[in-house]
């Protein structure tokens, strides 16, 4: 049944579409969304990409650049006055300074506009086109995407689903403190602010334990609980699930009613403005995935990642665009799932990593392809921090990666000081992708974080960054 809220929400999408269409007639642009769950490398990806475009980096698979048709790229003033600007310059300084380090990760939405001047290919484009394309890169935490299903769930439905999931391994092992508190909270008792605050704090601590590297779970909404940003300490985050049935009606003035009101405020104040103001206006999307950490954490982490990516893609307004969709709300017509940190593996495992990621997102990809969206999977490293070498050990040749591990990283009994290079055998991914999902890889891979390399000729070495750009943007330079 279509509700009044559905009509209002549809109108908001159409209004954004009309505005973007009118602007695009004069100044063609493409809005590229960059997202991924924590530690997937969103900030590094955008910084490396923009730097390569500005410096004319070597992008052999990105035909418009390798063929010389892109003549110049430059940054422009922020197009949206309501969004923070992506801090490209400070991130670049972090990666190139005397004490270079990886920049801080994404904790809020931001945007950057880079304009590319190019020589169009077709006769019509050469005569009527501007030969200029604005690329608006929108960076946002993937955790926020996992909030979008909340727009169609009541508080009672969300509570029941969240509590039920916490009673199944591996979440069960980390939910003891929260379950103990939950057993003392009666949804029907009078509302108490301190009860709500305490419940939110204990629930957030449970979510944080589930996100640690050795657990590496992905489906942990609400996203702002672990990334509060400007909402830290706000009553909007002072709620938590209660142990109730999905069809429970909560008495007025009760603790459950207070939690329900806060949940609804969270959805209307935080989730919906993000969706209708930014997410629903994207043209292209890259989803960065830290598949290696999930693989090393075991089958439960991989299955949870699989579920999270399906939820993420289900939220996209994906499909082929037309004049009507341009007018009344654009659709994402190309989505790239990218397994990041490919430089932590020898190149012989890169195709295997792609196959594993493809298997993880297969169900979600099938749904999106049916709608007309183009989907691709790639293993990449926006900044390659390692090189490769073969090492003989006990009569066996090991295909290793070589780089400078960050201070404090360990392999066996060795703790690195942040200045010494080391050759490390990270392990091999199986040829059969299915074997990677059964938990047999748990603890068998050895990943350490490496110090970022200095750029060469102004740009950083990368793995398949050019292939990603060709898929996401190549057709816009015709």
C-alpha positions in Angstrom: 0.0 0.0 0.0 1.3 3.5 -0.9 1.4 5.7 2.1 1.6 9.5 2.4 5.2 9.2 3.5 6.0 7.2 0.3 4.5 10.0 -1.8 6.5 12.7 0.1 9.7 10.6 -0.2 9.2 10.1 -3.9 8.7 13.8 -4.4 12.0 14.5 -2.7 13.8 12.2 -5.1 12.1 13.8 -8.1 13.0 17.3 -6.8 16.6 16.4 -6.6 16.5 14.8 -10.0 15.0 17.9 -11.6 17.6 20.1 -10.1 20.5 17.9 -11.2 19.0 17.6 -14.7 18.7 21.4 -15.1 22.3 21.9 -13.9 23.7 19.1 -16.1 22.3 20.7 -19.3 24.8 23.5 -18.9 27.6 21.8 -17.0 27.7 18.0 -17.6 28.7 16.2 -14.4 28.9 12.7 -13.0 28.4 12.0 -9.3 30.7 9.2 -8.2 29.9 7.7 -4.8 32.8 6.1 -2.9 31.9 4.0 0.1 33.0 0.9 2.0 32.9 -0.4 5.5 35.5 0.6 8.1 39.2 0.2 7.1 38.4 -0.5 3.5 40.6 2.4 2.3 38.1 5.1 1.1 40.2 8.1 2.0 43.4 6.6 0.4 41.5 5.6 -2.8 40.1 9.1 -3.3 43.4 10.8 -2.5 45.4 8.6 -4.9 42.8 8.9 -7.7 42.5 12.7 -7.6 46.3 13.0 -7.3 46.8 10.8 -10.4 44.2 12.8 -12.4 45.8 16.1 -11.5 49.4 14.9 -12.2 48.6 12.9 -15.3 49.4 9.6 -13.8 50.1 6.4 -15.8 46.6 4.9 -16.4 47.1 2.5 -19.3 43.6 0.9 -19.0 41.9 4.3 -18.6 41.7 5.0 -22.4 40.7 8.7 -22.3 43.8 9.4 -20.3 46.3 7.0 -21.8 45.2 8.0 -25.3 45.8 11.7 -24.5 42.1 12.8 -24.9 42.0 14.2 -21.4 44.0 17.3 -21.7 43.8 18.8 -18.3 42.3 18.1 -14.8 41.9 20.6 -12.0 40.1 21.1 -8.8 37.1 23.4 -8.6 35.3 25.1 -5.7 33.0 23.0 -3.7 29.7 22.7 -5.7 27.5 21.9 -2.7 27.7 24.5 0.1 26.0 22.1 2.6 28.7 19.4 2.4 32.2 19.5 3.9 35.0 19.4 1.3 37.1 16.2 1.1 40.4 17.2 2.7 42.6 16.2 -0.3 45.5 18.5 0.5 45.8 17.4 4.2 45.5 13.8 3.2 48.3 14.2 0.6 50.5 15.9 3.2 49.9 12.9 5.6 51.1 10.5 2.9 54.1 12.5 1.7 55.4 14.3 4.9 58.6 13.5 6.7 56.7 11.2 9.1 54.4 10.0 6.4 51.4 7.9 7.5 48.1 6.7 6.3 45.4 9.4 6.7 42.5 9.2 9.1 39.5 7.2 7.7 36.1 8.5 6.7 33.8 9.5 9.5 31.4 11.8 7.7 30.2 12.6 4.3 32.3 14.9 2.1 32.7 15.9 -1.5 35.3 17.1 -4.0 34.9 18.4 -7.5 37.5 17.7 -10.1 37.0 18.9 -13.7 38.4 17.2 -16.7 38.8 18.9 -20.1 38.9 16.4 -23.0 38.6 16.1 -26.7 35.3 14.4 -27.5 35.2 11.5 -30.0 31.9 11.7 -31.8 31.0 14.4 -34.4 27.9 15.5 -32.5 29.9 15.7 -29.2 32.7 17.7 -30.9 30.3 20.2 -32.2 27.8 20.5 -29.4 29.6 19.2 -26.3 31.6 21.4 -24.0 34.6 19.0 -23.8 34.4 19.4 -20.1 33.2 17.0 -17.4 32.7 17.7 -13.7 33.4 14.7 -11.6 31.8 15.1 -8.2 33.3 12.5 -5.8 31.1 11.9 -2.8 32.8 10.1 0.1 30.7 8.5 2.9 30.9 5.7 5.4 29.5 2.4 4.3 28.1 1.9 7.8 25.6 4.6 6.9 24.3 2.5 4.0 23.4 -0.2 6.4 21.0 2.2 8.1 18.9 2.6 4.9 16.8 -0.5 5.6 15.7 1.1 8.8 13.5 3.4 6.7 11.2 0.5 6.1 11.4 -1.1 9.6 9.5 -0.2 12.7 11.4 0.1 16.0 9.8 -3.2 17.2 10.8 -5.0 14.0 14.4 -3.7 14.3 14.6 -4.6 18.0 13.4 -8.1 17.5 15.8 -8.7 14.5 18.8 -7.2 16.3 18.3 -9.2 19.6 17.7 -12.4 17.6 20.9 -12.0 15.7 22.9 -11.4 18.9 21.8 -14.8 20.3 23.6 -16.6 17.5 27.3 -17.2 17.1 29.6 -15.4 16.7 27.7 -12.3 18.1 26.6 -14.3 21.1 30.2 -14.5 22.5 30.4 -10.7 22.6 26.9 -9.8 23.8 27.1 -11.0 27.4 27.1 -7.6 29.1 24.4 -6.2 26.8 22.2 -9.3 27.3 22.6 -9.0 31.1 21.4 -5.4 30.9 18.6 -6.3 28.5 17.2 -8.8 30.9 16.6 -6.0 33.4 14.8 -3.6 31.0 11.0 -3.9 30.8 9.7 -2.1 27.7 6.4 -1.3 29.5 7.9 0.4 32.6 7.9 4.2 32.9 10.4 6.0 30.7 13.7 6.9 32.3 16.4 8.9 30.5 19.3 7.3 32.4 18.0 3.8 31.4 18.0 4.9 27.7 21.5 6.4 27.9 22.9 3.3 29.7 21.3 0.9 27.3 22.7 2.9 24.3 26.2 2.9 25.8 26.2 -0.9 26.5 24.7 -1.7 23.1 27.3 0.5 21.4 30.1 -1.3 23.3 28.7 -4.6 22.0 28.7 -3.3 18.4 32.4 -2.2 18.9 33.4 -5.6 20.1 31.8 -7.2 17.0 33.8 -4.9 14.7 37.3 -5.7 16.0 39.7 -7.2 13.5 39.7 -10.7 15.0 35.9 -10.8 14.7 35.4 -8.4 11.7 31.6 -8.4 11.5 30.1 -6.0 9.1 26.3 -5.7 9.6 26.2 -3.5 12.7 23.5 -0.8 12.3 22.8 1.9 13.4 25.9 3.2 11.7 26.1 6.4 13.7 26.5 4.5 17.0 30.1 3.6 16.0 30.6 6.8 14.0 28.6 9.5 15.8 30.4 12.5 14.4 28.6 15.7 15.3 25.8 13.7 17.0 28.0 12.4 19.8 26.1 12.8 23.1 22.9 13.7 21.2 19.5 12.2 22.4 19.2 11.0 18.8 21.7 8.2 19.7 20.2 7.5 23.2 18.2 4.5 22.3 18.8 0.7 21.9 16.9 -2.5 21.1 14.6 -4.0 23.6 13.7 -7.7 23.9 10.2 -7.4 22.3 8.2 -9.1 19.6 8.2 -7.4 16.1 4.5 -6.5 16.4 4.6 -5.1 19.9 2.6 -2.0 20.7 4.4 0.1 23.3 2.4 2.0 26.0 2.5 5.7 25.9 5.0 7.1 28.5 6.9 3.8 28.7 10.6 3.1 28.2 9.8 1.3 25.0 7.8 4.3 23.7 10.8 6.6 24.5 13.1 4.2 22.6 10.7 4.1 19.7 10.5 7.9 19.5 14.2 8.2 19.4 14.5 5.5 16.8 12.0 7.3 14.6 13.8 10.6 15.1 17.1 8.9 14.1 15.6 7.7 10.9 13.9 11.0 10.0 16.7 13.3 11.1 19.8 11.3 10.0 18.9 8.5 7.7 16.4 10.0 5.3 18.2 13.3 4.7 21.4 11.3 3.8 19.4 9.1 1.4 17.3 11.8 -0.3 19.9 14.6 -0.2 23.0 12.7 -1.4 22.7 9.0 -1.9 19.7 9.0 -4.3 21.5 11.5 -6.5 24.5 9.3 -7.3 25.3 8.2 -10.9 28.1 5.7 -10.3 29.3 3.8 -7.2 32.4 2.1 -6.0 32.1 -0.1 -2.9 35.5 -0.8 -1.4 35.7 -4.1 0.5 38.3 -5.2 3.0 37.8 -8.9 2.1 41.2 -9.9 3.4 40.5 -9.1 7.0 37.1 -11.0 6.8 38.8 -14.0 5.2 41.4 -14.1 8.0 38.7 -13.7 10.7 36.9 -16.8 9.5 33.7 -18.1 7.9 31.4 -16.1 10.2 33.0 -12.8 9.2 32.8 -13.7 5.5 29.1 -14.6 5.8 28.4 -11.4 7.6 30.2 -9.4 5.0 28.2 -11.2 2.3 25.0 -10.2 4.1 26.2 -6.6 4.5 27.1 -6.2 0.8 23.7 -7.6 -0.2 22.0 -5.1 2.1 24.1 -2.3 0.7 23.4 -3.1 -3.0 19.7 -3.6 -2.2 19.6 0.1 -1.1 20.9 1.4 -4.4 18.5 3.0 -6.9 20.3 0.9 -9.6 19.3 0.5 -13.2 19.7 2.0 -16.7 19.1 5.7 -16.9 16.8 7.4 -19.3 15.4 10.9 -19.9 12.6 10.2 -17.4 15.1 8.9 -14.7 17.3 11.9 -15.3 14.3 14.1 -14.7 12.7 12.3 -11.7 15.6 10.8 -9.8 18.8 9.3 -11.3 19.7 5.7 -10.9 23.2 4.2 -10.3 23.9 2.4 -13.6 27.4 1.1 -12.8 28.6 -0.4 -9.5 32.1 -1.6 -8.9 32.9 -3.8 -5.9 36.6 -3.5 -5.2 38.6 -5.8 -2.9 41.2 -3.4 -1.5 44.7 -3.9 -0.2 45.7 -6.2 -3.1 49.3 -5.2 -2.5 49.3 -7.3 0.7 49.1 -10.4 -1.6 51.5 -11.7 -4.4 50.1 -11.0 -7.8 49.4 -14.7 -8.3 46.6 -14.3 -5.8 44.9 -11.2 -7.2 42.6 -13.0 -9.6 41.7 -15.4 -6.8 40.8 -12.5 -4.6 38.5 -11.2 -7.3 36.9 -14.6 -7.6 36.3 -14.8 -3.9 34.8 -11.3 -3.8 32.6 -12.2 -6.8 31.3 -15.2 -5.0 30.6 -13.1 -1.9 28.5 -10.6 -3.8 27.1 -13.0 -6.3 23.5 -12.9 -5.0 23.5 -9.1 -4.7 25.1 -8.8 -8.2 22.4 -11.0 -9.8 19.7 -8.7 -8.4 21.4 -5.5 -9.6 22.2 -6.9 -13.1 18.5 -7.9 -13.5 17.6 -4.3 -13.1 20.0 -3.2 -15.9 22.9 -1.9 -13.8 26.4 -3.0 -14.9 28.4 -4.7 -12.1 32.1 -5.5 -12.0 34.5 -6.8 -9.4 38.2 -5.9 -9.1 41.1 -6.5 -6.8 43.0 -3.2 -6.4 45.4 -1.1 -4.3 45.0 2.6 -4.8 48.5 3.0 -3.3 50.8 0.1 -3.6 53.0 -0.1 -0.5 54.9 -3.3 -1.4 56.9 -4.9 -4.2 57.3 -8.6 -4.9 60.2 -11.0 -4.4 60.9 -14.8 -4.3 62.5 -16.1 -1.1 64.1 -19.5 -0.6 63.3 -21.1 2.7 64.0 -24.7 3.7 64.4 -25.7 0.1 61.1 -24.1 -0.9 60.5 -20.9 -2.9 58.0 -18.6 -1.3 56.4 -15.7 -3.3 56.7 -12.8 -0.9 55.9 -9.1 -0.7 58.5 -6.6 0.4 57.9 -3.3 2.2 58.4 -1.4 5.4 55.9 -2.6 8.1 54.5 0.1 10.4 56.0 0.4 13.8 54.5 -2.1 16.2 53.4 -4.6 13.5 54.4 -8.2 14.3 55.0 -11.5 12.6 55.7 -14.4 14.9 58.3 -13.2 17.5 59.4 -10.2 15.3 58.1 -6.7 16.1 58.9 -4.1 13.5 60.3 -0.6 14.2 58.7 1.3 11.2 62.0 1.8 9.4 63.2 -1.7 8.4 62.2 -3.4 5.2 61.0 -7.0 5.4 60.0 -9.8 3.0 56.8 -11.4 4.2 55.0 -14.5 2.9 51.3 -13.6 3.4 50.0 -17.0 2.4 48.1 -18.1 -0.7 44.5 -17.8 -1.5 42.9 -21.1 -2.9 42.2 -21.6 -6.6 38.7 -22.7 -5.6 36.9 -19.6 -4.3 34.3 -21.7 -2.5 37.0 -23.0 -0.1 37.7 -19.5 1.1 34.1 -19.2 2.4 34.2 -22.4 4.5 36.4 -21.1 7.2 39.5 -23.0 6.2 41.6 -19.8 5.8 41.0 -18.7 9.3 44.3 -17.5 10.8 46.3 -18.9 7.9 46.9 -15.5 6.2 49.6 -13.1 7.5 48.8 -9.5 6.9 50.7 -6.5 8.3 50.3 -2.8 7.6 53.0 -1.2 5.7 54.2 2.4 5.7 53.0 4.3 2.6 55.5 4.7 -0.1 56.8 8.0 -1.5 55.2 9.0 -4.8 57.3 8.6 -8.0 57.0 11.4 -10.6 54.3 12.9 -8.4 52.0 9.8 -8.3 51.9 6.6 -6.3 52.2 3.1 -7.7 48.8 1.4 -7.8 47.2 -1.9 -8.8 44.2 -1.8 -11.2 43.2 1.8 -10.3 43.1 2.6 -14.0 40.8 -0.4 -14.7 38.4 0.9 -12.0 38.4 4.4 -13.6 37.7 3.0 -17.1 34.7 1.1 -15.8 33.3 3.9 -13.7 34.0 6.9 -16.0 35.4 5.8 -19.3 32.0 6.0 -21.2 31.6 9.7 -20.1 34.5 10.8 -22.2 33.0 9.9 -25.6 
